[in-house]
Amino acid sequence: MKRFKKILSILSLSIFFLASVTGCANNRMVDWLTQEAVDAYVEKKKEEVDLNAINFSEEIKKMTLFGKTLSIPCKLRDLGDEFGYLQGSETTAPGYDWVMAGLTYEGKWIGMVTLSDYTEGADLNELYIEGVLFGFDDEDTSLSPSEKKELYESSGKYGDKIDFSFAGLTFDSTQEEIIQRLGKPHQESETQWDYNYGEGYLQFSFHNKKVVEIDVEMY
């Protein structure tokens, strides 16, 4: 917004200077030009904001995972019988009341979920999922799809592409499509883009500019 006001100030000063050198006879034309320029600029910026704006709280309610709606917070049972927690995968952080656990689809690992209100010995099935991280960083680009699938499944991972969508973005989305949908990331590196919202954050990890991990977390 500060940048927007600064540009409008420069635009107004430029037209004011034009009026001063061309005389009062042209004031009415200059006033019209001023309003036309401002209206056009405001409309253009409004379109850009509308294009890149998402409501994070709404989008986390309508994510999809293997054709099913994934609305967080939710419990494991809400996802369906195909999903489960990987035994012994729990990871806790000292001083925090949440735990991360491996999530499986059809018995194969697809990523991690963040569970809230965790206490030692708690039944994970009764805890609420407040974040999801899907994918795995595949750096071996020399393998064919069938070889990758065999390698993944032999190590307990899901062998095919993970069918997940947030705000219409998937593991097939290009970096250009992500920017078109969300705007430029708030923080970025060659391998990671972060989008921060008041209610949570969204993170994309890349290898060779292709999406390999998607992390969505509530605060």
C-alpha positions in Angstrom: 0.0 0.0 0.0 2.9 2.4 0.8 4.3 1.7 -2.6 0.9 2.3 -4.3 0.6 5.7 -2.6 4.1 6.6 -3.6 3.4 5.9 -7.2 0.2 7.8 -7.2 2.0 10.8 -5.6 4.6 10.8 -8.3 1.9 10.5 -11.0 0.0 13.4 -9.5 3.1 15.6 -9.2 4.0 14.9 -12.8 0.6 16.0 -14.1 0.6 19.0 -11.8 3.9 20.1 -13.4 2.4 19.6 -16.8 -0.5 21.9 -15.8 1.9 24.6 -14.6 3.8 24.8 -17.9 0.9 24.6 -20.3 -1.3 27.2 -18.6 -4.6 27.4 -16.9 -6.5 27.0 -20.1 -5.6 23.3 -20.1 -6.5 22.7 -16.5 -9.8 21.0 -17.2 -8.1 18.6 -19.7 -5.3 17.9 -17.2 -7.9 17.2 -14.4 -9.6 14.7 -16.7 -6.3 13.1 -17.6 -5.3 12.9 -13.9 -8.5 11.1 -13.0 -8.4 8.8 -16.0 -4.8 7.8 -15.2 -5.6 7.2 -11.5 -8.7 5.2 -12.2 -6.9 3.0 -14.7 -4.0 2.4 -12.4 -6.3 1.6 -9.4 -8.3 -0.8 -11.5 -5.2 -2.6 -12.8 -3.9 -3.0 -9.2 -7.3 -4.2 -8.0 -7.3 -6.9 -10.7 -3.8 -8.0 -9.7 -4.8 -8.2 -6.0 -7.9 -10.1 -6.8 -6.0 -12.6 -8.9 -3.4 -13.3 -6.3 -5.5 -13.2 -3.2 -6.6 -16.3 -1.4 -8.4 -16.9 1.8 -6.2 -19.3 3.7 -8.9 -20.2 6.2 -11.2 -21.2 3.4 -8.7 -23.0 1.3 -7.6 -25.4 4.1 -11.3 -26.4 4.3 -11.4 -27.6 0.7 -8.1 -29.3 -0.1 -8.3 -32.6 -1.8 -6.3 -35.8 -1.2 -6.7 -38.8 -3.5 -10.1 -37.5 -4.7 -11.5 -36.8 -1.1 -12.0 -33.4 0.6 -9.3 -32.8 3.2 -10.6 -30.1 5.6 -8.4 -29.3 8.5 -8.7 -29.5 11.4 -9.9 -33.1 11.2 -9.3 -36.5 12.6 -7.8 -39.5 10.9 -11.2 -41.2 10.6 -12.4 -38.3 8.5 -10.0 -39.2 5.7 -11.3 -42.7 5.2 -10.2 -46.3 5.7 -7.4 -46.0 3.1 -5.4 -43.8 5.4 -3.5 -44.6 8.6 -0.6 -43.6 10.8 2.8 -45.2 10.4 3.6 -47.1 13.5 6.5 -45.6 15.6 6.8 -42.5 13.4 5.8 -40.0 16.1 8.1 -37.0 16.5 7.6 -34.6 19.3 9.3 -31.2 20.1 10.2 -30.6 23.8 8.0 -27.9 25.3 5.3 -28.1 22.7 1.9 -29.9 22.8 2.0 -31.2 19.2 3.3 -34.3 17.5 4.1 -35.2 13.9 3.3 -38.6 12.6 3.7 -40.4 9.3 0.6 -40.7 7.2 0.0 -43.7 4.9 -2.3 -44.2 2.0 -3.1 -47.9 1.1 -0.3 -48.9 3.5 2.4 -46.7 1.9 3.9 -43.5 3.4 2.9 -40.3 1.7 4.1 -37.6 4.2 3.6 -36.3 7.7 0.7 -34.7 9.6 0.9 -32.3 12.6 -1.4 -33.3 15.5 -2.5 -30.9 18.2 -3.0 -31.3 22.0 -0.6 -34.2 22.3 0.3 -35.7 25.6 2.5 -38.8 26.2 0.5 -42.0 25.5 -2.3 -40.2 23.7 -4.3 -42.0 21.1 -3.2 -40.4 17.8 -6.6 -41.3 16.2 -8.3 -39.0 18.6 -6.1 -36.0 18.0 -6.9 -33.3 15.4 -4.8 -32.9 12.3 -3.7 -29.2 12.0 -1.1 -29.5 9.3 0.0 -31.7 6.4 3.2 -32.3 4.6 3.1 -34.5 1.5 5.8 -35.7 -0.9 9.5 -36.6 -0.8 12.5 -35.0 -2.3 13.5 -37.2 -5.3 17.0 -36.2 -6.5 17.6 -39.2 -8.7 16.3 -38.0 -12.1 18.0 -40.8 -14.0 15.4 -43.4 -13.0 12.4 -44.1 -15.1 8.9 -43.7 -13.6 8.6 -47.5 -13.2 12.0 -47.7 -11.5 11.1 -44.9 -9.2 7.9 -46.5 -8.2 9.7 -49.8 -7.5 12.3 -48.0 -5.4 9.7 -46.0 -3.5 7.5 -49.0 -2.7 10.4 -51.1 -1.7 11.2 -48.5 1.0 7.6 -48.3 2.1 6.7 -45.1 0.2 3.8 -44.5 -2.1 5.0 -45.3 -5.6 2.8 -43.0 -7.7 2.4 -39.3 -7.8 0.6 -38.0 -4.6 -2.8 -36.7 -5.6 -3.1 -33.6 -3.4 -4.4 -30.2 -4.2 -4.4 -26.8 -2.3 -6.1 -23.8 -3.9 -6.0 -25.7 -7.2 -2.2 -26.3 -7.0 -0.8 -29.8 -7.2 2.5 -31.6 -7.6 2.1 -31.0 -11.4 1.9 -27.2 -11.0 4.8 -25.2 -12.4 6.4 -22.3 -10.6 4.8 -19.9 -13.0 1.3 -21.3 -12.1 2.0 -21.0 -8.4 2.9 -17.3 -8.8 -0.1 -16.7 -11.0 -2.3 -18.2 -8.3 -0.6 -16.9 -5.1 1.6 -14.1 -6.2 5.3 -14.0 -5.4 6.4 -15.9 -2.3 7.0 -14.0 0.9 10.3 -15.8 1.3 12.1 -17.9 -1.3 15.3 -19.8 -2.2 16.1 -22.0 -5.1 14.6 -25.0 -3.5 11.9 -23.6 -1.2 9.0 -21.0 -1.4 7.1 -19.8 1.7 3.8 -18.1 1.8 2.8 -16.7 5.3 -0.8 -15.9 6.3 -2.4 -14.8 9.5 -3.9 -18.3 10.1 -0.9 -20.4 8.9 1.6 -20.9 6.2 2.1 -22.7 2.9 5.5 -24.1 1.7 6.6 -25.6 -1.6 9.8 -27.5 -2.0 11.4 -28.0 -5.4 13.9 -30.1 -7.2 14.9 -29.0 -10.7 12.0 -26.5 -10.4 9.5 -29.2 -9.9 7.3 -29.5 -6.8 8.4 -32.4 -4.6 6.9 -31.4 -1.3 3.9 -29.3 -0.2 3.5 -28.3 3.4 0.3 -26.6 4.8 0.2 -25.7 8.5 -2.3 -23.9 10.7 -1.1 -21.7 13.5 
